Amino acid sequence: MKKCFFWGSIVCFFFFSLSSWGLEKHYVAKPMQSQWQMIANTPLECRMVHPIPNYGDAVFSSYASKKINLDFELKMKRPMGQTRDVSLVSMPPSWRPGDRADKLTTLRFFQQFDGYVGGQTAWNILGELEKGRYPTFSYQEWRSRNERIEVALSSVLFQQSYNVFSDCIANLLSYSFEDIAFTILHYDRSSVELNKQSQKRLAKIAEYIKQTKDIDLVLVSTYTDNEDSKSASQGLSEQRAKALQRYFKSLGLPEDRIQVQGYGKRRPIDDNASPIGKDRNRRVVISLGRNPV
């Protein structure tokens, strides 16, 4: 039977834990190695990376969306060979020995995938780093039942990049590509200009396009009500289409990525017998395509 005289109960507990698990592998950036880097800082995406020597990268990311969001990924150079339950603990730094470790939650990392954490837990990890603590992931090595892996995020030099990351999140657009990829806008009667509400919506589309080079196709289809003759309706529809073509070119899109078509009073989506129906038929449909990520 092992006895502890000098070291005290805490060290004994740690000693017996190591004995029960066998060899442990620890991955953490030493203070002189610790880096936090902003690799994306735009109104569409914020991404902050922390390299973990000999293990991989810890990555926080947030994207333009209707809701504030945060994702965390533990990117491994050598992915897990088996699905594992993972313990997430907030550890105090070595220079604060009186602080205790706090268990945050238990996660599941899946075979052959990077470790993903989202929602409130991702925010909690960020909060622990802000306190100067070390969020630590612990799991059984899939190749050996007697080994346990511990991967820690160092809070050294975290604060400056975190401030930039927080500012970036605050400046993200409040809508995503999916929110504007298919849009129907409307005109006042006989006008080439969109109504005021639709102009605001078009401005959002323009702001998104200005922030990315991924848009590879813009399809513009304009329609009228049946108020005018066939030829007059067709002419008005084509004027609206050409005006939008010039607008998208002014945003820097190449002309060959902009396809416009005026359909006149063909293809109504509502009954032209009512004012509301006519309002709905006086429309433009804008569809955006982008390069796959």
MARTORGU-970198 format. One record per residue (C-alpha): x, y, z; residue in three letters. Coordinates in Angstrom, 3 decimals, padded with zeros to 6 digits, always signed. Layout:
N
X, Y, Z, ala .
...
END
This chain:
293
+000.000, +000.000, +000.000, met .
+001.335, +003.392, -001.010, lys .
+001.504, +006.106, +001.630, lys .
+001.857, +009.873, +001.317, cys .
+003.709, +011.732, +004.001, phe .
+005.445, +014.777, +002.585, phe .
+003.561, +015.631, -000.571, trp .
+000.056, +016.131, +000.806, gly .
-003.278, +014.817, -000.315, ser .
-003.538, +016.762, -003.578, ile .
-000.225, +015.511, -004.936, val .
-001.071, +011.989, -003.787, cys .
-004.333, +012.119, -005.672, phe .
-002.462, +013.238, -008.792, phe .
+000.123, +010.465, -008.299, phe .
-002.491, +007.732, -007.939, phe .
-004.345, +009.096, -010.982, ser .
-001.233, +008.761, -013.097, leu .
-000.646, +005.275, -011.740, ser .
-004.149, +004.174, -012.661, ser .
-003.972, +005.564, -016.194, trp .
-000.337, +004.819, -016.940, gly .
+001.503, +007.165, -019.299, leu .
-000.036, +010.560, -020.080, glu .
+000.775, +012.725, -023.086, lys .
+000.484, +016.487, -022.553, his .
+000.243, +018.962, -025.431, tyr .
+000.390, +022.672, -024.629, val .
+002.301, +025.680, -025.909, ala .
+004.984, +026.779, -023.485, lys .
+004.863, +030.489, -022.548, pro .
+007.576, +031.358, -025.079, met .
+005.737, +029.366, -027.788, gln .
+002.226, +030.620, -027.174, ser .
+000.683, +032.486, -030.125, gln .
-002.817, +033.695, -030.933, trp .
-003.286, +034.854, -034.511, gln .
-006.169, +036.523, -036.336, met .
-006.257, +034.913, -039.784, ile .
-009.631, +036.326, -040.890, ala .
-011.001, +039.730, -039.919, asn .
-013.806, +040.860, -042.222, thr .
-017.507, +041.720, -041.929, pro .
-018.175, +038.177, -043.170, leu .
-015.805, +036.089, -041.054, glu .
-013.707, +036.255, -037.882, cys .
-011.156, +033.520, -037.205, arg .
-008.520, +033.229, -034.492, met .
-005.960, +030.408, -034.361, val .
-003.752, +029.054, -031.568, his .
-001.037, +026.559, -032.656, pro .
-000.493, +023.671, -030.217, ile .
+003.014, +022.243, -030.756, pro .
+003.126, +018.635, -032.018, asn .
-000.666, +018.388, -031.918, tyr .
-002.450, +020.820, -034.244, gly .
-004.424, +024.054, -033.964, asp .
-007.204, +025.446, -031.809, ala .
-009.508, +027.589, -033.951, val .
-012.285, +029.987, -032.945, phe .
-014.523, +031.275, -035.745, ser .
-017.670, +033.334, -036.191, ser .
-019.573, +034.220, -039.359, tyr .
-022.009, +036.825, -040.659, ala .
-025.475, +035.711, -039.607, ser .
-028.813, +036.837, -038.168, lys .
-027.660, +035.459, -034.809, lys .
-024.354, +035.888, -032.997, ile .
-022.485, +032.600, -033.315, asn .
-019.205, +031.002, -032.268, leu .
-017.544, +027.756, -033.337, asp .
-014.469, +026.088, -031.881, phe .
-012.432, +023.358, -033.544, glu .
-009.541, +021.350, -032.179, leu .
-007.782, +020.562, -035.449, lys .
-005.559, +017.515, -035.059, met .
-002.579, +016.677, -037.238, lys .
-003.480, +013.030, -036.648, arg .
-007.269, +012.618, -036.264, pro .
-008.729, +010.216, -033.728, met .
-009.034, +006.647, -034.866, gly .
-012.036, +006.003, -032.637, gln .
-014.920, +008.076, -031.262, thr .
-014.113, +009.219, -027.734, arg .
-015.763, +010.936, -024.793, asp .
-013.677, +013.984, -023.932, val .
-013.494, +015.755, -020.595, ser .
-013.178, +019.544, -020.760, leu .
-011.609, +021.096, -017.646, val .
-010.522, +024.664, -016.938, ser .
-007.064, +024.502, -015.362, met .
-005.359, +027.340, -013.462, pro .
-001.972, +028.495, -014.778, pro .
+001.100, +027.237, -012.952, ser .
+001.729, +030.650, -011.393, trp .
-001.635, +030.488, -009.584, arg .
-001.221, +027.252, -007.572, pro .
-003.982, +028.114, -005.101, gly .
-006.679, +028.057, -007.791, asp .
-008.616, +024.875, -008.386, arg .
-009.473, +023.078, -011.610, ala .
-013.097, +023.400, -012.740, asp .
-014.810, +020.792, -014.884, lys .
-016.749, +022.503, -017.670, leu .
-018.441, +019.603, -019.476, thr .
-018.046, +016.252, -021.224, thr .
-017.962, +016.222, -025.028, leu .
-017.811, +013.614, -027.763, arg .
-015.204, +013.808, -030.512, phe .
-015.913, +011.599, -033.494, phe .
-013.615, +009.199, -035.327, gln .
-011.524, +010.751, -038.128, gln .
-012.946, +014.250, -037.499, phe .
-011.526, +017.311, -035.802, asp .
-012.958, +018.038, -032.378, gly .
-015.873, +020.458, -032.765, tyr .
-017.478, +022.534, -030.020, val .
-020.284, +025.019, -030.635, gly .
-022.824, +027.152, -028.848, gly .
-022.493, +028.113, -025.202, gln .
-019.601, +025.724, -024.540, thr .
-017.489, +027.484, -027.167, ala .
-018.234, +030.815, -025.461, trp .
-017.300, +029.250, -022.100, asn .
-013.905, +028.182, -023.468, ile .
-013.290, +031.715, -024.672, leu .
-014.356, +033.072, -021.266, gly .
-011.935, +030.802, -019.391, glu .
-009.070, +031.975, -021.574, leu .
-010.036, +035.569, -020.867, glu .
-009.681, +034.784, -017.141, lys .
-006.104, +033.615, -017.768, gly .
-006.944, +029.911, -017.380, arg .
-006.108, +026.897, -019.527, tyr .
-009.103, +025.020, -021.019, pro .
-007.895, +021.416, -021.241, thr .
-009.290, +018.502, -023.246, phe .
-008.598, +015.022, -021.862, ser .
-009.372, +011.672, -023.489, tyr .
-008.122, +008.111, -023.742, gln .
-005.601, +007.464, -026.503, glu .
-007.437, +005.331, -029.060, trp .
-004.315, +003.260, -029.871, arg .
-003.513, +002.396, -026.273, ser .
-005.855, +001.722, -023.359, arg .
-003.107, +002.716, -020.893, asn .
-002.457, +006.181, -022.275, glu .
-004.396, +009.400, -021.849, arg .
-004.091, +012.552, -023.951, ile .
-004.316, +016.042, -022.483, glu .
-004.479, +019.053, -024.797, val .
-004.468, +022.530, -023.255, ala .
-005.035, +026.001, -024.687, leu .
-002.543, +028.514, -023.316, ser .
-003.858, +031.926, -022.240, ser .
-000.411, +033.506, -022.649, val .
-000.600, +036.417, -025.158, leu .
-004.304, +035.710, -025.634, phe .
-005.797, +039.042, -024.622, gln .
-004.596, +041.250, -027.489, gln .
-005.858, +038.917, -030.213, ser .
-009.038, +038.316, -028.233, tyr .
-009.764, +042.056, -028.231, asn .
-009.407, +042.153, -032.012, val .
-011.541, +039.016, -032.345, phe .
-014.289, +040.539, -030.178, ser .
-014.305, +043.729, -032.254, asp .
-014.512, +041.643, -035.411, cys .
-017.567, +039.746, -034.113, ile .
-019.247, +043.034, -033.218, ala .
-018.782, +044.228, -036.823, asn .
-020.044, +041.108, -038.610, leu .
-022.917, +041.625, -041.038, leu .
-026.260, +040.654, -039.546, ser .
-027.113, +038.368, -042.476, tyr .
-025.471, +035.459, -044.284, ser .
-025.145, +034.442, -047.931, phe .
-028.161, +032.175, -047.541, glu .
-030.241, +035.183, -046.459, asp .
-029.601, +037.029, -049.739, ile .
-028.935, +034.223, -052.247, ala .
-032.527, +034.381, -053.503, phe .
-034.297, +037.716, -053.231, thr .
-037.505, +039.171, -054.658, ile .
-037.697, +042.968, -054.827, leu .
-040.485, +045.250, -056.032, his .
-041.071, +048.435, -058.064, tyr .
-043.534, +051.275, -057.942, asp .
-045.766, +051.467, -061.000, arg .
-043.975, +052.438, -064.276, ser .
-040.734, +053.178, -062.365, ser .
-037.285, +051.871, -063.223, val .
-036.217, +052.359, -059.617, glu .
-037.048, +049.907, -056.850, leu .
-039.336, +051.036, -054.062, asn .
-037.667, +052.320, -050.885, lys .
-037.937, +049.076, -048.954, gln .
-036.443, +047.104, -051.832, ser .
-033.625, +049.638, -052.217, gln .
-032.603, +048.934, -048.618, lys .
-032.634, +045.218, -049.315, arg .
-030.538, +045.711, -052.463, leu .
-028.017, +047.725, -050.421, ala .
-027.550, +044.696, -048.153, lys .
-026.844, +042.495, -051.167, ile .
-024.346, +045.077, -052.413, ala .
-022.560, +045.250, -049.054, glu .
-022.154, +041.483, -049.016, tyr .
-020.806, +041.418, -052.578, ile .
-018.276, +044.145, -051.736, lys .
-016.865, +042.013, -048.919, gln .
-016.227, +038.823, -050.901, thr .
-014.709, +037.584, -054.136, lys .
-016.689, +034.345, -054.040, asp .
-019.757, +035.549, -055.992, ile .
-019.423, +033.965, -059.437, asp .
-022.919, +034.521, -060.841, leu .
-025.756, +037.040, -060.514, val .
-029.047, +036.214, -062.254, leu .
-031.521, +039.094, -062.654, val .
-035.065, +038.490, -063.940, ser .
-037.484, +041.426, -064.127, thr .
-041.280, +041.368, -064.510, tyr .
-044.135, +043.883, -064.798, thr .
-047.856, +043.912, -064.150, asp .
-050.343, +044.020, -067.083, asn .
-051.066, +047.741, -066.830, glu .
-049.364, +048.592, -070.132, asp .
-049.268, +047.022, -073.580, ser .
-047.116, +044.004, -074.270, lys .
-044.376, +046.019, -075.988, ser .
-044.381, +048.774, -073.360, ala .
-044.223, +046.218, -070.546, ser .
-041.360, +044.402, -072.247, gln .
-039.454, +047.647, -072.757, gly .
-039.912, +048.694, -069.113, leu .
-038.839, +045.259, -067.917, ser .
-035.668, +045.401, -070.004, glu .
-034.875, +048.907, -068.722, gln .
-035.102, +047.609, -065.163, arg .
-032.856, +044.670, -066.001, ala .
-030.222, +046.912, -067.627, lys .
-030.281, +049.309, -064.671, ala .
-029.517, +046.435, -062.287, leu .
-026.822, +045.131, -064.608, gln .
-025.062, +048.507, -064.404, arg .
-025.529, +048.535, -060.644, tyr .
-023.854, +045.165, -060.137, phe .
-021.029, +046.114, -062.516, lys .
-020.418, +049.203, -060.373, ser .
-019.766, +046.852, -057.436, leu .
-016.814, +045.343, -059.285, gly .
-018.428, +042.217, -060.662, leu .
-017.215, +041.209, -064.159, pro .
-019.886, +041.574, -066.825, glu .
-019.725, +037.897, -067.739, asp .
-020.908, +037.019, -064.214, arg .
-024.071, +039.107, -064.543, ile .
-026.970, +037.654, -066.528, gln .
-030.109, +039.752, -066.926, val .
-033.428, +039.065, -068.584, gln .
-036.616, +041.111, -068.887, gly .
-039.832, +039.088, -069.124, tyr .
-042.389, +041.906, -069.293, gly .
-045.825, +040.875, -068.120, lys .
-045.189, +037.190, -068.748, arg .
-045.118, +034.756, -065.818, arg .
-047.294, +036.618, -063.283, pro .
-047.300, +035.175, -059.768, ile .
-050.590, +036.793, -058.736, asp .
-053.888, +038.008, -060.192, asp .
-053.437, +041.311, -062.030, asn .
-057.085, +042.135, -061.339, ala .
-056.249, +043.449, -057.858, ser .
-053.835, +046.240, -056.781, pro .
-052.073, +043.843, -054.408, ile .
-051.658, +041.312, -057.208, gly .
-050.170, +043.966, -059.483, lys .
-047.762, +045.039, -056.740, asp .
-046.512, +041.468, -056.423, arg .
-046.098, +041.050, -060.178, asn .
-043.971, +044.236, -060.497, arg .
-040.865, +042.467, -059.288, arg .
-037.270, +041.475, -059.885, val .
-035.834, +038.117, -058.831, val .
-032.128, +038.189, -057.967, ile .
-030.276, +034.896, -057.544, ser .
-026.626, +034.701, -056.456, leu .
-024.176, +031.858, -056.991, gly .
-020.768, +031.492, -055.374, arg .
-017.680, +029.353, -055.652, asn .
-017.763, +026.288, -053.389, pro .
-015.577, +026.635, -050.294, val .
END
